Amino acid sequence: MAETDHPLKRLIALATTDFAAWLLGQPVRSVTTRPNELTASPDPLDTDQVLFITLDDGREIVLHIEFQGPGSHKPMPLRLLEYDTRLILAYRQMVIHSIVLYLGGAGAQDTGQHVRYDMHGQVRLSWRYDVLHLWQLDGEEFLKLERPALLALIGQTRIRQPEQTIPQAVGRIIHETSGEQREQLLAELLLLCSDEEIATMAEQIITCDYGLPETPIMRKLREEGRREGYQEGREEGREEGQLELVLRQLVRRCGSLTDERIARVQQLDAPRLLQLAEALLDFTSADDLDHWLTPPAAPVNSA
């Protein structure tokens, strides 16, 4: 999801302080960005959001946010390892706090804690980041937040009573925001609804209950969102599905997998994942998986 005009990226840009305070779980004094510092040639860093935060107590940190729907061109753990390494090198004196927002059921296996092993099976490298599965959050809890901009995310959450929850969310955005920001928040709410029925309900509330016409901004953003969604579905849907399929086949062949084994499989790139999909047909136990994941020892040259 590296598109610069993705709905979630636009939404965070609309309310950076609200999002930063919510994700960090503490008051935020100010938020700034430094455009083009990490995306300049010749070696661009294609992150979703990098925010420079001053907390209420005066501390300064870098908040790195990635978001991912079903599928990706590179496994998220490896992306975060690369991004955080680059960020640490660029801002050596600052604390780096990274978080991944998963949408639409994606990232079910990602715990945010990952390791790499050496040839002896010992931990060679470990890294971690925070993980937030938006699709597991309770939509009704969002209504309790005193941050109306965040309600544009409600279509990505679990909503138990949409007939009550969606009208309240739309009403708060309409009554507690205004002007262009309100138009954009309503447009992003519609784009970020993962359920078509809920999106239709929200649209009817906006246009019928409140009598608000579809503005040029809303129309433009919705058209862009449809194009993005189509392209992402074609390009990104494959790898996540392949990973889930391989994990299911491994469970059938080897029995229940430990978190460590799942993490090691998640770290495989697409070519290696396809190799594993072929190799696992001959597996009879988890030991076969461990053997396949462990690289062969380097030959010892005799003098």
Kinemage of the C-alpha trace (Angstrom):
@kinemage 1
@onewidth
@group {chain A} dominant
@subgroup {mainchain}
@vectorlist {calphas} color= white
{ca met a 1} P 0.000 0.000 0.000
{ca ala a 2} L 2.586 2.488 -1.069
{ca glu a 3} L 0.191 4.724 -2.995
{ca thr a 4} L 0.607 8.294 -1.755
{ca asp a 5} L -3.120 8.929 -2.059
{ca his a 6} L -4.329 5.871 -0.164
{ca pro a 7} L -7.414 6.666 1.986
{ca leu a 8} L -5.730 5.785 5.269
{ca lys a 9} L -2.705 7.932 4.500
{ca arg a 10} L -4.969 10.860 3.657
{ca leu a 11} L -6.976 10.263 6.825
{ca ile a 12} L -3.892 10.329 9.042
{ca ala a 13} L -2.743 13.523 7.313
{ca leu a 14} L -6.120 15.101 8.135
{ca ala a 15} L -5.780 14.454 11.868
{ca thr a 16} L -2.148 13.680 12.672
{ca thr a 17} L -2.328 14.748 16.329
{ca asp a 18} L -5.447 12.656 16.978
{ca phe a 19} L -3.916 9.597 15.350
{ca ala a 20} L -0.562 10.017 17.093
{ca ala a 21} L -2.165 10.366 20.534
{ca trp a 22} L -4.419 7.359 19.899
{ca leu a 23} L -1.653 5.084 18.612
{ca leu a 24} L 0.818 6.071 21.328
{ca gly a 25} L -1.766 6.046 24.116
{ca gln a 26} L -0.613 9.350 25.590
{ca pro a 27} L -1.039 13.103 25.054
{ca val a 28} L 0.804 14.692 22.159
{ca arg a 29} L 1.936 18.309 22.083
{ca ser a 30} L 2.744 18.606 18.383
{ca val a 31} L 3.270 16.598 15.197
{ca thr a 32} L 5.378 17.542 12.189
{ca thr a 33} L 6.510 15.875 8.988
{ca arg a 34} L 9.637 16.352 6.935
{ca pro a 35} L 8.584 15.812 3.326
{ca asn a 36} L 11.002 14.227 0.864
{ca glu a 37} L 13.772 13.538 3.404
{ca leu a 38} L 13.384 9.764 3.171
{ca thr a 39} L 11.871 9.468 -0.287
{ca ala a 40} L 14.537 11.331 -2.230
{ca ser a 41} L 16.674 9.615 -4.859
{ca pro a 42} L 18.891 7.696 -5.294
{ca asp a 43} L 17.783 5.367 -2.480
{ca pro a 44} L 14.212 6.219 -1.485
{ca leu a 45} L 12.550 4.845 1.642
{ca asp a 46} L 8.965 4.082 0.652
{ca thr a 47} L 7.205 4.227 4.012
{ca asp a 48} L 3.534 5.005 4.536
{ca gln a 49} L 3.858 7.630 7.304
{ca val a 50} L 6.788 9.013 9.293
{ca leu a 51} L 5.730 11.556 11.917
{ca phe a 52} L 7.931 13.549 14.258
{ca ile a 53} L 6.193 13.721 17.610
{ca thr a 54} L 6.691 15.958 20.628
{ca leu a 55} L 4.941 14.303 23.555
{ca asp a 56} L 3.188 16.270 26.267
{ca asp a 57} L 6.168 15.694 28.583
{ca gly a 58} L 8.574 17.195 26.023
{ca arg a 59} L 10.124 13.985 24.714
{ca glu a 60} L 10.619 13.733 20.956
{ca ile a 61} L 10.154 10.501 19.027
{ca val a 62} L 9.725 9.309 15.454
{ca leu a 63} L 6.400 7.538 14.889
{ca his a 64} L 6.593 5.235 11.896
{ca ile a 65} L 3.215 3.934 10.666
{ca glu a 66} L 2.645 1.258 8.050
{ca phe a 67} L -0.745 -0.028 6.958
{ca gln a 68} L -1.539 -3.156 5.006
{ca gly a 69} L -4.593 -4.810 3.536
{ca pro a 70} L -4.653 -8.414 2.293
{ca gly a 71} L -1.386 -9.181 0.495
{ca ser a 72} L 1.915 -7.375 -0.024
{ca his a 73} L 4.815 -7.412 -2.405
{ca lys a 74} L 7.218 -8.131 0.454
{ca pro a 75} L 6.397 -9.739 3.838
{ca met a 76} L 5.660 -7.041 6.391
{ca pro a 77} L 8.278 -8.242 8.928
{ca leu a 78} L 11.042 -7.804 6.356
{ca arg a 79} L 9.679 -4.442 5.274
{ca leu a 80} L 9.681 -3.204 8.879
{ca leu a 81} L 13.212 -4.494 9.448
{ca glu a 82} L 14.439 -2.548 6.424
{ca tyr a 83} L 12.469 0.586 7.245
{ca asp a 84} L 13.467 0.719 10.899
{ca thr a 85} L 17.127 0.157 10.078
{ca arg a 86} L 17.043 3.065 7.670
{ca leu a 87} L 15.163 5.267 10.127
{ca ile a 88} L 17.620 4.494 12.930
{ca leu a 89} L 20.523 5.418 10.656
{ca ala a 90} L 18.799 8.651 9.620
{ca tyr a 91} L 17.739 9.696 13.142
{ca arg a 92} L 20.312 8.115 15.431
{ca gln a 93} L 19.555 10.272 18.445
{ca met a 94} L 15.780 9.739 18.396
{ca val a 95} L 13.536 6.940 19.636
{ca ile a 96} L 11.846 5.099 16.741
{ca his a 97} L 8.375 3.721 17.444
{ca ser a 98} L 6.868 1.601 14.660
{ca ile a 99} L 3.338 0.287 14.328
{ca val a 100} L 1.533 -1.652 11.582
{ca leu a 101} L -2.194 -1.136 11.035
{ca tyr a 102} L -3.733 -4.187 9.372
{ca leu a 103} L -6.999 -3.813 7.453
{ca gly a 104} L -9.547 -6.221 6.040
{ca gly a 105} L -8.485 -9.367 7.891
{ca ala a 106} L -4.828 -9.059 6.906
{ca gly a 107} L -1.890 -9.889 9.164
{ca ala a 108} L -3.685 -12.448 11.308
{ca gln a 109} L -0.420 -14.288 11.986
{ca asp a 110} L 1.736 -11.209 12.589
{ca thr a 111} L 2.558 -10.676 16.267
{ca gly a 112} L 5.142 -7.973 15.604
{ca gln a 113} L 7.936 -10.075 17.154
{ca his a 114} L 10.354 -11.739 14.731
{ca val a 115} L 13.702 -13.503 14.742
{ca arg a 116} L 16.322 -14.831 12.359
{ca tyr a 117} L 18.529 -17.811 13.152
{ca asp a 118} L 22.106 -18.712 12.306
{ca met a 119} L 23.318 -22.053 10.966
{ca his a 120} L 23.354 -23.477 14.514
{ca gly a 121} L 19.745 -22.581 15.191
{ca gln a 122} L 20.685 -19.734 17.528
{ca val a 123} L 19.004 -16.341 17.384
{ca arg a 124} L 21.036 -14.131 15.107
{ca leu a 125} L 18.696 -11.153 14.855
{ca ser a 126} L 15.454 -10.129 16.516
{ca trp a 127} L 13.188 -7.140 15.991
{ca arg a 128} L 9.733 -6.034 17.038
{ca tyr a 129} L 7.042 -3.487 16.275
{ca asp a 130} L 3.508 -2.864 17.460
{ca val a 131} L 0.625 -4.458 15.573
{ca leu a 132} L -2.947 -3.181 15.458
{ca his a 133} L -5.522 -5.336 13.671
{ca leu a 134} L -8.222 -2.808 12.880
{ca trp a 135} L -10.603 -5.577 11.858
{ca gln a 136} L -10.463 -7.003 15.409
{ca leu a 137} L -11.327 -3.726 17.154
{ca asp a 138} L -14.806 -3.121 18.553
{ca gly a 139} L -16.557 -0.469 16.456
{ca glu a 140} L -18.805 0.548 19.319
{ca glu a 141} L -15.715 1.406 21.400
{ca phe a 142} L -14.707 3.945 18.732
{ca leu a 143} L -17.811 5.956 19.567
{ca lys a 144} L -16.388 6.534 23.050
{ca leu a 145} L -13.299 8.263 21.683
{ca glu a 146} L -13.296 12.047 21.912
{ca arg a 147} L -11.715 12.267 18.483
{ca pro a 148} L -14.341 12.449 15.696
{ca ala a 149} L -11.755 12.132 12.912
{ca leu a 150} L -10.996 8.578 14.051
{ca leu a 151} L -14.619 7.611 13.384
{ca ala a 152} L -13.795 7.523 9.669
{ca leu a 153} L -12.058 4.215 10.498
{ca ile a 154} L -15.175 2.603 11.914
{ca gly a 155} L -15.947 0.692 8.716
{ca gln a 156} L -12.739 -1.282 9.237
{ca thr a 157} L -13.750 -2.490 12.709
{ca arg a 158} L -16.109 -5.176 14.013
{ca ile a 159} L -19.542 -3.601 14.252
{ca arg a 160} L -22.101 -5.609 16.220
{ca gln a 161} L -25.038 -3.230 15.758
{ca pro a 162} L -24.510 -1.282 12.515
{ca glu a 163} L -28.057 0.136 12.538
{ca gln a 164} L -27.165 2.059 15.699
{ca thr a 165} L -23.414 2.513 15.356
{ca ile a 166} L -23.126 3.870 11.802
{ca pro a 167} L -25.709 6.663 12.255
{ca gln a 168} L -23.947 7.764 15.439
{ca ala a 169} L -20.527 7.767 13.747
{ca val a 170} L -21.766 9.708 10.720
{ca gly a 171} L -23.676 12.142 12.941
{ca arg a 172} L -20.650 12.924 15.073
{ca ile a 173} L -18.481 13.613 12.026
{ca ile a 174} L -21.139 15.915 10.594
{ca his a 175} L -21.816 17.799 13.831
{ca glu a 176} L -18.276 17.928 15.269
{ca thr a 177} L -16.329 18.850 12.123
{ca ser a 178} L -16.962 21.321 9.330
{ca gly a 179} L -16.009 22.519 5.879
{ca glu a 180} L -13.509 20.674 3.725
{ca gln a 181} L -12.357 18.497 6.623
{ca arg a 182} L -15.887 17.190 7.118
{ca glu a 183} L -16.232 16.419 3.405
{ca gln a 184} L -12.949 14.544 3.362
{ca leu a 185} L -13.712 12.584 6.537
{ca leu a 186} L -17.064 11.467 5.152
{ca ala a 187} L -15.454 10.441 1.857
{ca glu a 188} L -12.733 8.454 3.637
{ca leu a 189} L -15.331 6.789 5.871
{ca leu a 190} L -17.131 5.499 2.767
{ca leu a 191} L -13.891 4.371 1.112
{ca leu a 192} L -12.663 2.559 4.211
{ca cys a 193} L -15.854 0.549 4.771
{ca ser a 194} L -14.860 -3.072 4.193
{ca asp a 195} L -18.513 -4.171 4.042
{ca glu a 196} L -20.508 -2.940 1.041
{ca glu a 197} L -23.795 -2.971 2.966
{ca ile a 198} L -22.347 -0.758 5.693
{ca ala a 199} L -20.896 1.593 3.066
{ca thr a 200} L -24.318 1.840 1.419
{ca met a 201} L -25.949 2.482 4.799
{ca ala a 202} L -23.462 5.255 5.593
{ca glu a 203} L -23.965 6.843 2.174
{ca gln a 204} L -27.749 6.842 2.596
{ca ile a 205} L -27.444 8.461 6.017
{ca ile a 206} L -25.206 11.188 4.598
{ca thr a 207} L -27.345 11.962 1.550
{ca cys a 208} L -30.863 11.160 2.793
{ca asp a 209} L -30.931 11.686 6.555
{ca tyr a 210} L -28.714 14.777 6.505
{ca gly a 211} L -29.452 15.918 2.959
{ca leu a 212} L -25.777 16.402 2.098
{ca pro a 213} L -24.964 16.133 -1.620
{ca glu a 214} L -21.916 14.295 -2.896
{ca thr a 215} L -19.379 17.101 -3.173
{ca pro a 216} L -16.596 17.257 -5.796
{ca ile a 217} L -14.065 16.262 -3.109
{ca met a 218} L -16.106 13.242 -2.055
{ca arg a 219} L -16.670 12.201 -5.677
{ca lys a 220} L -12.978 12.581 -6.569
{ca leu a 221} L -11.792 10.596 -3.551
{ca arg a 222} L -14.324 7.822 -4.118
{ca glu a 223} L -13.298 7.449 -7.781
{ca glu a 224} L -9.636 7.291 -6.757
{ca gly a 225} L -10.467 4.757 -4.073
{ca arg a 226} L -12.184 2.433 -6.528
{ca arg a 227} L -9.156 2.487 -8.837
{ca glu a 228} L -6.761 1.857 -5.942
{ca gly a 229} L -8.836 -0.972 -4.573
{ca tyr a 230} L -8.979 -2.685 -7.957
{ca gln a 231} L -5.235 -2.406 -8.501
{ca glu a 232} L -4.325 -3.528 -4.979
{ca gly a 233} L -6.634 -6.499 -5.270
{ca arg a 234} L -4.873 -7.614 -8.440
{ca glu a 235} L -1.301 -6.937 -7.354
{ca glu a 236} L -1.304 -7.621 -3.620
{ca gly a 237} L -3.867 -10.327 -3.065
{ca arg a 238} L -1.655 -13.188 -4.166
{ca glu a 239} L 1.148 -13.319 -1.611
{ca glu a 240} L -1.012 -13.167 1.514
{ca gly a 241} L -3.197 -15.952 0.133
{ca gln a 242} L -0.137 -18.065 -0.670
{ca leu a 243} L 1.203 -17.655 2.870
{ca glu a 244} L -2.101 -18.630 4.466
{ca leu a 245} L -2.402 -21.656 2.172
{ca val a 246} L 1.143 -22.846 2.938
{ca leu a 247} L 0.552 -22.488 6.687
{ca arg a 248} L -2.673 -24.488 6.457
{ca gln a 249} L -0.946 -27.239 4.461
{ca leu a 250} L 1.912 -27.334 6.971
{ca val a 251} L -0.541 -27.851 9.827
{ca arg a 252} L -2.137 -30.732 7.930
{ca arg a 253} L 1.256 -32.319 7.269
{ca cys a 254} L 3.113 -31.518 10.484
{ca gly a 255} L 0.461 -30.850 13.112
{ca ser a 256} L 0.131 -27.669 15.167
{ca leu a 257} L 2.958 -25.173 14.578
{ca thr a 258} L 4.741 -23.213 17.282
{ca asp a 259} L 4.853 -19.414 17.093
{ca glu a 260} L 8.559 -19.666 16.289
{ca arg a 261} L 7.953 -21.898 13.269
{ca ile a 262} L 5.112 -19.682 12.025
{ca ala a 263} L 7.345 -16.618 12.325
{ca arg a 264} L 10.108 -18.281 10.325
{ca val a 265} L 7.682 -19.192 7.535
{ca gln a 266} L 6.281 -15.648 7.504
{ca gln a 267} L 9.757 -14.275 6.878
{ca leu a 268} L 10.183 -16.178 3.613
{ca asp a 269} L 10.080 -14.137 0.439
{ca ala a 270} L 7.762 -15.129 -2.425
{ca pro a 271} L 10.218 -17.434 -4.295
{ca arg a 272} L 11.164 -19.338 -1.119
{ca leu a 273} L 7.495 -19.608 -0.141
{ca leu a 274} L 6.764 -21.304 -3.464
{ca gln a 275} L 9.696 -23.667 -2.889
{ca leu a 276} L 8.288 -24.558 0.523
{ca ala a 277} L 4.853 -25.173 -0.997
{ca glu a 278} L 6.429 -27.879 -3.174
{ca ala a 279} L 8.732 -29.310 -0.510
{ca leu a 280} L 6.058 -29.702 2.179
{ca leu a 281} L 4.314 -32.366 0.104
{ca asp a 282} L 7.013 -34.750 1.354
{ca phe a 283} L 6.927 -33.606 5.010
{ca thr a 284} L 5.715 -36.001 7.693
{ca ser a 285} L 6.542 -34.019 10.846
{ca ala a 286} L 7.594 -30.588 12.108
{ca asp a 287} L 11.194 -31.839 12.117
{ca asp a 288} L 11.055 -31.905 8.315
{ca leu a 289} L 10.017 -28.247 8.333
{ca asp a 290} L 12.840 -27.342 10.746
{ca his a 291} L 15.330 -29.158 8.548
{ca trp a 292} L 14.084 -27.362 5.430
{ca leu a 293} L 14.209 -23.942 7.126
{ca thr a 294} L 17.742 -24.483 8.477
{ca pro a 295} L 20.374 -23.629 5.861
{ca pro a 296} L 23.057 -26.259 5.272
{ca ala a 297} L 26.367 -25.790 7.017
{ca ala a 298} L 29.077 -24.179 4.940
{ca pro a 299} L 31.722 -26.669 3.730
{ca val a 300} L 35.037 -26.603 5.602
{ca asn a 301} L 38.026 -26.150 3.335
{ca ser a 302} L 40.925 -28.432 4.194
{ca ala a 303} L 44.356 -26.919 4.300
